[in-house]
Amino acid sequence: MDSTRSVSVALAGSGGAGVMTAGNMLLEAAAHAGYYGLMTRTSGPQIRGGEAAAMLRISTFPTDGQDDRFQVLAAIDWQNVQRFAAELPLGPQSLVVGDPAQGEPPEVFLRSGARYIGLPLKQLAGKIPGAWPNMVALGFLAGLIGLPFESVEAAARKAMKKGLEPGIAAARQGFAEASTQQAFLLEKPTARGARWLITGNEAAGYGALRGGVRFVAAYPITPATELLEWLAPALTKIGGTLVQAEDELASINMALGASYGGVPALTATSGPGLALMIESLGLGVAAEVPVVVVDVMRTGPSTGIATKSEQADLNLALYGLHGDAPHIVVAPNSVSDCVAATEWAVGLAESLQVPAIVLSDQYFGQARAVVDVPAFRSKAFERVKAGSGQPYKRYAVTESGVSPMAIPGAPGMQYTADGLEHNEKGTPSSQAHDHLAQMDKRARKISRLDPGDAWASIEGEGETAVITFGSCTGPAREALLNKKIKLVSLRLLSPAQPERLKRALEGVKRVLVVEQNHSGQFLRYLRGEYDLPGEVRSLRRPGPLPFRPEEILKAL
Amino acid sequence: MNAPVTVTALQAKDFKSDYKPVWCPGCGDYSVLTGITKALAMLGLRPENVAVVSGIGCSSRIPAYTTCYGFHGVHGRSLPAATGLKAARPDLTVLVASGDGDGYSIGGNHFLHACRRNVDLTYIVMDNHVYGMTKGQPSPTTEPDWSSKLAPGGTGLREFHPLVIALASGANFIARGFSGDPNGLAALIAEAVRHPGFSFVEILSPCVTFRPEQREWKQAVHPAPVEPTDDPARAARRLMTDDGFNIGVLYKGDRPAFSGKTSEPLQSVEDLECQFRL
């Protein structure tokens, strides 16, 4: 990417050096100046402290993908920072900035041909009582990319509770040092209208509440914990309830219980937790109890790499349930889309009385991005609730497949929600005709779903198409910029939409399927559900490293 | 959501549905069903305001045999489902039905945390020391020398002591009942429902099919010789030295019940947006 439209900078250092604080302020400053931006983070295995890096991309256009290389890598110190080398690709045009007092940068960073300059961060900070080197680095980086100092000051005022004045003075020192450098000046910002600063986890939480969720069961798991932690005070403010469960078996069942009681319910987890919830999601299908699970995917199998992203829970989300269990799977395809996709998933679950899984991932969940105010779903979805009418048949076979649902408290409508196969009244039945009728009904309500345009994001035109989903969408979009190549990013993964994809791929002769997992789960899914035209190729690899546009371009 | 106010007093039979239970003739669970329906009538509740939540097993079939709202979920997870329901709908009376396999084995972890969380639920466990639905395997309360196909010669494992565990985990009300006395059961269950917080009622409910020797429980049970205590230390001593056949309320605590909902709405959902705005 042309560095006048997008600059990627990383700030690294050991625990306590304040790289995350400075990184967040740099993002705030960029937002204040009118730019878009994104910050992801990486850290060592320690629970607290340890080396860390804030990785930022500041741009004149909205993006939540990573660029091919970082233009700037700055470090407060170099202790163990070489561990992040694979996450911090540099090139001959890149600049490495370090404090000479902390020694030379690790060889791995200079091998790229990047230019190294020393900046006495500690010495400069030392001149100002109460100031820290990270603020010097902040000022330097802001100056290097051409942010006005007033934006740095505004960000510092917003973020710092103590040491504000020395902090600003230190940042000013760093800012002044940057003026002597050959800089990476960004074009003037082009952002128009209102923007938000939000993480994917916050976005999913907010989307859930917009969709009507008022009960959340929570069991902590990286990287979904922040979603639950965001929801806890938010639910308090809007009069909802959050219960911390003893495990994921409990959290999904608490959500089902609340939803059975008429309150839209959600839980959020990651792969290991989703695996534990799967049996009970089948109960949600059979008993027709709406529920939403946000799976913030991380690297698997097993504990995997808990803090890193991968799109490898697709099979589990689509096919993990025992028996034939039609349900909804939705995947947001940007940080800001986590709002609309989750809101949509709640609406689909509620209106179809079925579990919905939202496949977010660690990349979205923990990335903090400056985004245009997200689009919301305008259409309201609600549960079809049973009024009066005797005799009440909870699982009445209807044309749509959706049967009115009685909510406890409604007199004369009592029924037992059951995971046992049942007849229309809900009475357990082992009769072949009841099983078939209920299987047909449950399949029908899903297959009749009309997602409108929301099923996929389709961009560009061409005889070649890239088909992808989730967090691969950003880098794919960027790779295809100004190319005659079509991008199809699926948002509705279940139920599949073969007719819609067929129309979207009219005239397409070659397809590249891009996904971040080892076995090509998405490719297999596409081959199973869709007729892909012409030559089909696969670009797939596991996490933890995010795709970068160059990698996708090379595969085309 | 609330039912219209009605003054007609309901009787136990009004809480019994017309479904024919799957239980064997002579099963103790019939009397537990009677005990529950009598208790609900005694409490003057309406069936639409009561939910009966269960997991899997013989005892867990109870919800559909009542005229209340029922939730027959997955094996071992009745307590979490009931917790979610009660936290979301504190206006409902929520009973939870389970057995020794469902409640103490696969659902054992939830038992600890339900006691600890102290949600206002009444947890009724029909204990017959055997997995009946799967035709006779040892459960956590089975005697170590009880021989079965799955564990010939016995498991050799010490029995689980649900009442002691309930006390140690913080249950607010602990009682033991016997299915041979439906009127006594009804009084016990009614008291458990009235008591705030998590009430645990363990019911000795014989399995005449796989444990026919349990017919003798009728002779073994006796009313607890002492009044219920609110002192956990005294209760612990009693429960630890208990012969397993003391019937009655054994512990009544005064811990405040869990309250999930912290406030009425202060803000609209849209108001939450201000934290994201630049």
Chai-1 contact restraints between the chains, C-beta under 6 A:
chainA,res_idxA,chainB,res_idxB,connection_type,confidence,min_distance_angstrom,max_distance_angstrom,comment,restraint_id
A,A31,B,L278,contact,1.0,0.0,6.0,A-B,restraint_1
A,R195,B,L278,contact,1.0,0.0,6.0,A-B,restraint_2
A,W196,B,F276,contact,1.0,0.0,6.0,A-B,restraint_3
A,L197,B,L278,contact,1.0,0.0,6.0,A-B,restraint_4
A,I198,B,F276,contact,1.0,0.0,6.0,A-B,restraint_5
A,L209,B,V269,contact,1.0,0.0,6.0,A-B,restraint_6
A,R210,B,V269,contact,1.0,0.0,6.0,A-B,restraint_7
A,F215,B,A88,contact,1.0,0.0,6.0,A-B,restraint_8
A,A234,B,L272,contact,1.0,0.0,6.0,A-B,restraint_9
A,T236,B,T262,contact,1.0,0.0,6.0,A-B,restraint_10
A,K237,B,L266,contact,1.0,0.0,6.0,A-B,restraint_11
A,K237,B,Q267,contact,1.0,0.0,6.0,A-B,restraint_12
A,I238,B,P265,contact,1.0,0.0,6.0,A-B,restraint_13
A,I238,B,Q267,contact,1.0,0.0,6.0,A-B,restraint_14
A,I238,B,V269,contact,1.0,0.0,6.0,A-B,restraint_15
A,G239,B,E264,contact,1.0,0.0,6.0,A-B,restraint_16
A,G239,B,P265,contact,1.0,0.0,6.0,A-B,restraint_17
A,T241,B,A87,contact,1.0,0.0,6.0,A-B,restraint_18
A,T241,B,A88,contact,1.0,0.0,6.0,A-B,restraint_19
A,T241,B,G260,contact,1.0,0.0,6.0,A-B,restraint_20
A,T241,B,K261,contact,1.0,0.0,6.0,A-B,restraint_21
A,V243,B,A87,contact,1.0,0.0,6.0,A-B,restraint_22
A,V243,B,G260,contact,1.0,0.0,6.0,A-B,restraint_23
A,E246,B,N109,contact,1.0,0.0,6.0,A-B,restraint_24
A,E246,B,H113,contact,1.0,0.0,6.0,A-B,restraint_25
A,A250,B,P80,contact,1.0,0.0,6.0,A-B,restraint_26
A,A250,B,H110,contact,1.0,0.0,6.0,A-B,restraint_27
A,N253,B,R77,contact,1.0,0.0,6.0,A-B,restraint_28
A,N253,B,P80,contact,1.0,0.0,6.0,A-B,restraint_29
A,N253,B,A81,contact,1.0,0.0,6.0,A-B,restraint_30
A,M254,B,P80,contact,1.0,0.0,6.0,A-B,restraint_31
A,M254,B,T83,contact,1.0,0.0,6.0,A-B,restraint_32
A,M254,B,G84,contact,1.0,0.0,6.0,A-B,restraint_33
A,L256,B,A81,contact,1.0,0.0,6.0,A-B,restraint_34
A,G257,B,A81,contact,1.0,0.0,6.0,A-B,restraint_35
A,G257,B,G84,contact,1.0,0.0,6.0,A-B,restraint_36
A,G257,B,L85,contact,1.0,0.0,6.0,A-B,restraint_37
A,A258,B,G84,contact,1.0,0.0,6.0,A-B,restraint_38
A,A258,B,A88,contact,1.0,0.0,6.0,A-B,restraint_39
A,Y260,B,F71,contact,1.0,0.0,6.0,A-B,restraint_40
A,G261,B,L85,contact,1.0,0.0,6.0,A-B,restraint_41
A,G261,B,A88,contact,1.0,0.0,6.0,A-B,restraint_42
A,G261,B,R89,contact,1.0,0.0,6.0,A-B,restraint_43
A,V263,B,A88,contact,1.0,0.0,6.0,A-B,restraint_44
A,E279,B,V74,contact,1.0,0.0,6.0,A-B,restraint_45
A,S280,B,V74,contact,1.0,0.0,6.0,A-B,restraint_46
A,L283,B,G73,contact,1.0,0.0,6.0,A-B,restraint_47
A,L283,B,V74,contact,1.0,0.0,6.0,A-B,restraint_48
A,P408,B,A51,contact,1.0,0.0,6.0,A-B,restraint_49
A,P408,B,Y69,contact,1.0,0.0,6.0,A-B,restraint_50
A,P408,B,L92,contact,1.0,0.0,6.0,A-B,restraint_51
A,G409,B,M1,contact,1.0,0.0,6.0,A-B,restraint_52
A,G409,B,E48,contact,1.0,0.0,6.0,A-B,restraint_53
A,P411,B,A3,contact,1.0,0.0,6.0,A-B,restraint_54
A,P411,B,E48,contact,1.0,0.0,6.0,A-B,restraint_55
A,Q414,B,P47,contact,1.0,0.0,6.0,A-B,restraint_56
A,Q414,B,E48,contact,1.0,0.0,6.0,A-B,restraint_57
A,Q414,B,T67,contact,1.0,0.0,6.0,A-B,restraint_58
A,Q414,B,C68,contact,1.0,0.0,6.0,A-B,restraint_59
A,Q414,B,Y69,contact,1.0,0.0,6.0,A-B,restraint_60
A,T416,B,P63,contact,1.0,0.0,6.0,A-B,restraint_61
A,T416,B,A64,contact,1.0,0.0,6.0,A-B,restraint_62
A,T416,B,G70,contact,1.0,0.0,6.0,A-B,restraint_63
A,T416,B,H72,contact,1.0,0.0,6.0,A-B,restraint_64
A,A417,B,F71,contact,1.0,0.0,6.0,A-B,restraint_65
A,D418,B,H72,contact,1.0,0.0,6.0,A-B,restraint_66
A,G419,B,V74,contact,1.0,0.0,6.0,A-B,restraint_67
